[in-house]
């Protein structure tokens, strides 16, 4: 199989795995590019399963990158959120795997796993590889992989967020939220917030953002209303699908992106809000 054929057939799947592993679009793209470079240099007569070989390589590259990423996140200013992915204009081939494994809340939960636990869980539960196949990829015994994957699965079971799959219901909630914010209507806003709603903002120390997660409808509603009142009147809201959920891109009057808001909803209320303000994570949304 030629390099060109491999790139066409495998890029989306490899990117989907690397993005879920690393939580950053640029890092995932770099990992995939490095994987294909190694493929181009490898002796083909020794590779009997190209897809498996490529998956093994990209997984090990991601594991190496996670070591340095974890050290960087220990000194990250404020909460760290994954880099958002615009799924409304992303090639469906790049979204391989279950849809709920792409949402930001789930990617944050994955951060609580060790790198090996994350790899074992994603490879087996999301991408459908057998324990024996995962064991070969991670250079571990099948029994060890079963234990690691089960531990990861148990850890995630209680924390895995509910994923609202109905796009119409998601958009209805987001539209009502945007109207309440732009009109600074506190009663309408409070009606949309779940009592235990959480608010997390990622500014990365580069731009202003709350340094700690906020909890509860009253506190979150007050902060959002304050932000709405300070927003210049000529700024606009654009609805986008972000990581499979409904989001809002806030554009300044010069069309520059101020922030990306991802709304996690149960179809009736907003259960959590993730606000991306770190400009390094908004490159994909710039005009």
Buried (B, 14 or more C-beta within 10 A) or exposed (E): EEEEEBBEBBBBBBBBBBBBBBBBBEBBBBBBBBBBEBBEEBEEEEEEEBEBBBBBBBBBBBBEBBEEBEEEEEEBEBBBBBBBBBBEEBEEBBBBBBEBBBBBBBBBBBBEBBBBBBBBBBBBBBBEBEBEBBBBBBEBEBEBBBBBBBBBBEBBEEEBBEBBEEEEBBBBBBBBBBBBBBEBBBEBBBEBBBEEBBBBBBBBEBEEBBEEBBBBBEBBBBBBBEBBEEBEEEEEBEBBBBBBBBBBBBBBEEEBBBBBBBBBBBBEBBBBBBBBBBBEBBEBBEE
